[in-house]
Amino acid sequence: TKPMTDRQILRDLVSRYLFDSPNTFYDTNIALNWKLGKRHWLMLRAFQSRDWIDYRLSGFFSYFEKTFDTDFFNDYDYRYRTDWSNRAVTGVLKTVISPKVYLKTQVSGSFFDSDNRSLIDFQYTEPDTRESVRLYYQTEIRNRIRDVGGRTALSAALGRAHTVTVGAETNAYGFENDILIKRYFDRHGSCITLRQADGLAALMALTDNDLLDLLLARTQPQDGL
């Protein structure tokens, strides 16, 4: 048995204290080689990484205002946060059936997740009309990717220069992309009718490809849309 591990961590101290933004990056690797008896070898590999960035510029704006004696950024807020992680694991089992025949089986999976948020909130007064104006915008985008697979191969040596291999492989792949539309509902949520809410729910229930075809007028609304 031969285990191996490795880990790296990075923290951005400048952003942490200047912008009041905790940023952390790290990755971890684990490997294990294990001999099971005289004919079996097991190899395991695992990897995980994560990036966390949370920029909040209110701290920097406060520092800027005190340094230059201005209140320009009093009503301004900007935030950007991204949180993503990546994980992968692989297991390989090698079996010697005979001196010329061996079997190799592998199972693997990779998993990626991300969550990105941004916010701008700015208030100012129009110099001509003295009217107070607020600019507000917030979005959130989430992504998920899954890839799981397995394969097996039986190999037989035919003499010194030839090898015959027979195997099978399968994979399952999944992708999700979510966009949270907060600004629209903040502005129009109070005046949406029940019929409009049912229509929005029907649109959100469509798959990504069907919704894109509908938006590009490749297809016409069906089933009550």
HELIX and SHEET records of a PDB file:
HELIX    1   1 LEU A   13  LEU A   18  1                                   6    
HELIX    2   2 SER A   58  PHE A   68  1                                  11    
HELIX    3   3 LYS A  182  HIS A  188  1                                   7    
HELIX    4   4 GLY A  189  CYS A  191  5                                   3    
HELIX    5   5 LEU A  194  MET A  204  1                                  11    
HELIX    6   6 ASP A  208  LEU A  215  1                                   8    
SHEET    1   A 7 LYS A   2  ARG A  11  0                                        
SHEET    2   A 7 THR A  24  LEU A  36 -1                                        
SHEET    3   A 7 HIS A  40  ARG A  56 -1                                        
SHEET    4   A 7 TYR A  76  SER A  98 -1                                        
SHEET    5   A 7 VAL A 101  THR A 125 -1                                        
SHEET    6   A 7 SER A 132  LEU A 158 -1                                        
SHEET    7   A 7 HIS A 162  ILE A 181 -1                                        
END                                                                             
